[in-house]
Amino acid sequence: MRAMSELNVGIVGLGAVAGAHIETFKNVEGAGVTGVSSRRPQDPAELERTYGTPLRPYGSYEDMLADPDIHVVDICTPHSLHADQAVQAAEAGKHLIVEKPVATNFADVQRVADAIQANGVQAMVCFECRFSAHFRTIRSILDAGLIGDIHYAEVDYYHGIGPWYGQFPWNVKKDIGTSSLATAGCHALDALLFFMGGPDGKAPKVDEVTAYSTRSKSEIFKPYEYDTSQVTLLRFADGRAAKCASVVDCLQPYYFHVHLVGSHGSILDNKFYSSKLEGLDKDRWSTLETHLIDSGAVKDHPYQPQFQAFADATKRGEPMKWTDFATALDTHRVMFAADESAIEGRSVRL
């Protein structure tokens, strides 16, 4: 049993994402996973053999919420279950880690936000890409003013999520997967808002979104009940513009595209140019020697720095930086407006 000064985490859902979270928490100071809740009965000895750490299985989610030794609930279930489980956890006084998306519609996201505020708990949404080495490098360049003020940006997500991917059987369903953006591409939309905002990670005000969606004719992606490729144009209140594509029906290597255009230079993936740096060749890109986000496998996601930041902030009794719930709420507001635009064939004002 962990010391009382540490945060005990209970995970609900035992898929691939949960395994990545459990492994990550082994390297987080001041917090660790001590219990799990799953639809299937679990044997403690088998759990320890599988995950390499002692885990208490609970007979039900309600049993885990009733345990005073669980301080944080980590929700790793399919998307359609997130909102109700998050509200239950907040009402039980538990801090929250929620895998994206928080819900399958914005009304439910707001319902979770209200429960968090009413019960005074801390909460984090797993937009962990913000904590990647690549995005932290970009954030540092932006904060140093090396490319000046961004007036246009493109951040795009290309990841073919087919039968070879573990979540495919339920991901294809409209009432769970929801949309190309909601199921995966929201990482790109969140990154776009992160880059267009300031050092605090808060999203700048978006005035209007216009989105279009389509889908592949490949038989591989035929089971999807919703369009699997979507492009969203964003107009910000300050007059800037941006584009975000989410393509989960592509047959190609995983690609997270970033292109930021500023008043003193640009960033293109892991390359950059800055007129503020003397000696750079304006006809050639300079390279940022940083690790790119080049895999959709959850084991490769940068959870550790995010989870550490959450644990540290929660123990201080304050919201964490960059992926606190209020910041994620803004991303979800834009995301569901984009989905509405694509479905209804019109621009949506926020």
Steps between C-alpha positions, in 0.01 A plus 500: 500500500630845411566767759204725583691796359474340156207493262345158449353462152215268405460419130167415341531303177784259427582542131827601335473859623465385861813288462694803377371707794595232755850472355539878496399543864789276603723796413288776656611631837225538757231297323439146382228260388374281785163376374301413189135467407406292198191342348663160543601339833875540559742285698751704709787259430434508126478879505838525670656258250356698208577852618799443728348675802247404772148604400176459692206397280162644598175316447340809353576861410284608793714290737812678379339842541397410855860419604652797691848372411438585134574869442504519120282323242657443158234440232621276215170359375339549155403862427127465557556400865731786595250768598284299740803340662673837538194658663471204740867531595480876556190459715692240704770761562762336278746693286479410133711389206284460189612362167389707202235568394326583827162420345322443170323839508574841645205504741651201680843663508342802668320268743838356604644851536211598726549191719873572533435858605215409739710241681832686509711227343792529259475353151719436200420393143751285311613744234848374579651607168545846650765346725693332217859603438402631156216720622695626802778601260252683279345669803846618610568649154166679503548632853845632406341691210728342241232479231308806618121511502325205334234608252436164330541139612433146385504204739381171351457143620549201266454158658332207330289336772402171343437140613865472608434751778363380834217751532369441146192285588342772714675799344301455178167556676349847481374498859849420632762618250282806418714662227846504347587799720354361821652155477855609418549822305416711805870462591579716195226750573616529860861549383386771258328691781807446719731656242265787415461587867748630755749329736220412745351265241159668501321501166452829317140589421367329189223698328396256229571153363419350161554129455464248218512123528534204266614137511715244327354253249729229635322189629732509801323805643148410389382402853523862616160655569631855456722693260862419571673801343420854607658839440416800718570867429518727803462877521624656822356811666824690431477432125747210477420182307589133526426156360476159667457171313413172668544192281454158659438311174841551340733219391838652583740537792375701799556871444438796733544807279586841645547821297503832685551823307609809691614858449868407544514140379331161479503153650437193281491174697858474633638781283500876547615833366535823700599841367599586857796261493804626316677275250207278404452429130156633408478248216551196725329366809695445821426179688369464854666193648204382704292183518191526279158360578516224242285222643138451594585219744407607852821348639689770306293792628665756734284424804779517759564877508126566482415261784784640710373854447149387598621324817708798608222752438232284663705465817535879504123531456515694174428436131790364297646684202398439139258205537276602788130445443417865428753506216372170360147637518595766244642234266179297526285807434682563171506129414125448533432825312714362216305174502175697489629699203600188308167326562277800429701642211532851641743716695450503875567806715620450855 
